[in-house]
Amino acid sequence: MARGFESKDVEFQQAERERGPARGRALTADEREAHAHRRTLELALARARGDLAAVRRAGHRRMLEQAIAALERQLEAAPDRSGG
């Protein structure tokens, strides 16, 4: 599962690099790291929500609901996309 998220993050980074400097100032290393972390959380949340839609067993459903709640809390605490 993590490999998929890593490859999506690489794709995202490549797309960002292709957009070039027309977007304004370059991000600092900390801002890039925060952005990558937030994107990873967003992808994990999307995956968990997709899995939840297909789950049938109650125990698995509870586990996914708890994971989704934890990911949502982490996203709330993560810096926003602007780096702040």
Buried (B, 14 or more C-beta within 10 A) or exposed (E): EEEEBEEBBEEBBEEBEEEEEEEEEEBEEEBBEBBBBBBBBBBBBEBBEEBBEEBEEEEEEEBBEEBBEBBEEBBEEBBEEEBE
